[in-house]
Amino acid sequence: MPLVKMTLAEALARPLTVTERAHFAALATKPDAQIDFSDQPEITAAAIAVGHVLVTGRGGVRTGAGRKSLGKLRKTVNLSPFAIRRFQAYAKRKRLPDFSAALEAASRTL
């Protein structure tokens, strides 16, 4: 199979040819020990250091995966039961989604 350079988007956009499908089907039937991996680039410490090779563990983090940071910090605050009931009532009255939103909204009025 000839070496073809293209972006991932280009590769995903174009359908596989009949020859490519046959090649991949043949590879799928072979055990790993019989597949020739000699054309794979050698992974060296220098290649990793410059970023030519990205080494991740199995199931590594994909770029953009997970929730985006909201820029908030977690803090522990001791409040009296009366203050908690007040903030819960404030959240309900203002139709805020949760206790934290009530604290944020109340702190903006200070």
C-alpha positions as CSV (number, residue, x, y, z in Angstrom):
1,M,0.0,0.0,0.0
2,P,1.5,3.4,-0.9
3,L,2.2,6.1,1.7
4,V,-0.4,8.8,1.5
5,K,-0.2,11.9,3.6
6,M,-3.5,13.6,4.5
7,T,-5.2,15.2,7.5
8,L,-7.6,13.2,9.6
9,A,-10.6,15.2,8.4
10,E,-9.6,14.4,4.8
11,A,-9.2,10.7,5.6
12,L,-12.6,10.5,7.3
13,A,-14.3,12.4,4.5
14,R,-13.2,10.0,1.7
15,P,-14.6,6.5,1.4
16,L,-12.3,3.5,1.3
17,T,-11.5,2.0,-2.0
18,V,-12.2,-1.6,-2.8
19,T,-8.5,-2.4,-2.6
20,E,-8.2,-0.7,0.8
21,R,-11.2,-2.6,2.1
22,A,-9.7,-5.9,0.9
23,H,-6.4,-5.0,2.5
24,F,-8.0,-4.2,5.9
25,A,-10.2,-7.3,5.8
26,A,-7.1,-9.4,5.3
27,L,-5.3,-7.7,8.2
28,A,-8.3,-8.2,10.4
29,T,-8.1,-12.0,10.0
30,K,-4.4,-12.2,10.9
31,P,-3.1,-12.4,14.4
32,D,-0.9,-9.5,15.6
33,A,2.2,-11.7,15.5
34,Q,1.8,-12.2,11.7
35,I,1.4,-8.5,10.9
36,D,4.5,-6.6,9.8
37,F,4.9,-3.5,11.9
38,S,8.4,-2.8,10.6
39,D,7.3,0.4,8.9
40,Q,6.2,1.9,12.2
41,P,8.4,4.8,13.4
42,E,10.7,4.0,16.3
43,I,9.6,5.7,19.5
44,T,12.6,7.5,21.0
45,A,13.0,9.8,24.0
46,A,14.0,12.6,21.6
47,A,10.9,12.1,19.4
48,I,8.7,12.2,22.6
49,A,10.5,15.3,23.9
50,V,10.0,17.3,20.7
51,G,6.4,16.2,20.4
52,H,6.6,14.1,17.3
53,V,5.3,11.1,19.2
54,L,2.6,11.4,21.8
55,V,2.7,8.6,24.3
56,T,-0.5,8.0,26.3
57,G,-1.6,5.1,28.4
58,R,-4.4,2.9,27.2
59,G,-7.6,5.0,27.0
60,G,-5.6,8.3,27.4
61,V,-7.2,11.7,27.6
62,R,-8.5,12.9,24.2
63,T,-8.1,16.6,23.4
64,G,-11.2,18.4,24.5
65,A,-12.6,15.5,26.4
66,G,-14.4,15.9,29.7
67,R,-16.2,18.9,31.2
68,K,-14.8,22.4,30.6
69,S,-13.6,24.2,33.7
70,L,-16.0,26.8,35.0
71,G,-13.2,28.7,36.7
72,K,-14.7,28.1,40.1
73,L,-12.9,27.1,43.3
74,R,-14.1,24.7,46.0
75,K,-14.3,26.2,49.5
76,T,-15.8,24.9,52.7
77,V,-17.9,27.3,54.6
78,N,-19.5,26.7,58.0
79,L,-23.0,28.2,58.1
80,S,-25.7,28.1,60.7
81,P,-28.9,26.2,59.9
82,F,-30.8,29.5,59.8
83,A,-28.4,30.9,57.1
84,I,-28.7,27.7,55.1
85,R,-32.5,27.9,55.2
86,R,-32.3,31.6,54.1
87,F,-30.1,30.8,51.1
88,Q,-32.3,27.9,50.1
89,A,-35.4,30.1,50.3
90,Y,-33.5,32.8,48.3
91,A,-32.7,30.2,45.6
92,K,-36.3,29.1,45.4
93,R,-37.6,32.6,45.3
94,K,-35.2,33.7,42.6
95,R,-35.6,30.3,40.7
96,L,-31.9,29.6,40.9
97,P,-30.8,26.0,40.2
98,D,-28.9,25.3,43.4
99,F,-27.4,26.5,46.7
100,S,-24.2,27.6,45.1
101,A,-26.0,29.8,42.6
102,A,-27.9,31.4,45.5
103,L,-24.6,32.2,47.3
104,E,-23.1,33.7,44.1
105,A,-26.2,35.8,43.4
106,A,-26.4,37.0,47.0
107,S,-22.6,37.9,47.0
108,R,-23.1,40.1,43.9
109,T,-25.5,42.3,45.9
110,L,-22.9,43.0,48.5
